[in-house]
Amino acid sequence: MDYGTKRTGVAVTDPLKIIANPLDTVPTHELMNYLSDYIKKEQVEKLIVGKPVRMDNTASESMRYVQQFANAFKRRFPDVAVEWMDERFTSRLAADAMVSGGMKKSERRNKAHVDKISAVIILQSYLEYQNNME
């Protein structure tokens, strides 16, 4: 996979696991090192990974790369649980959030903003799902 300009959004939650907040966007090829540095500084109990699936719930073309990353992460950090969350529609929801939040059109064109907001949406969806399961 040509990582070129591909970036990944990263979000974190508060200690009470109520609200997701944007953390950063990271070049995908640097993500493992970024997370390693983060885990050295912060307590991390779980990594939520966006699951790239199509409308019919089959894996998208990027799923194999995401799966490879998740497997490598599990090997490197066996004490950190890895869970998946459907990421369908997150880019669209992020774009809508930027518009409704009043972000200027020039800022909305910045893919890093979309990636960061998408990460927040994925994590917040996971938190809400977990809260509803309790």
Buried (B, 14 or more C-beta within 10 A) or exposed (E): EEEEEBBBBBBBBEEEBEEBEBBBBBBBBEBBEBBEEBBEEEEBEEBBBBBBBEEEEEEBEEBEBBBEBBEEBEEEBEEBEBEBBBBBEBBEBBBEBBEEEEBEEEEBEEBBBBBBBBBBBBBBBBBEEBEEEE
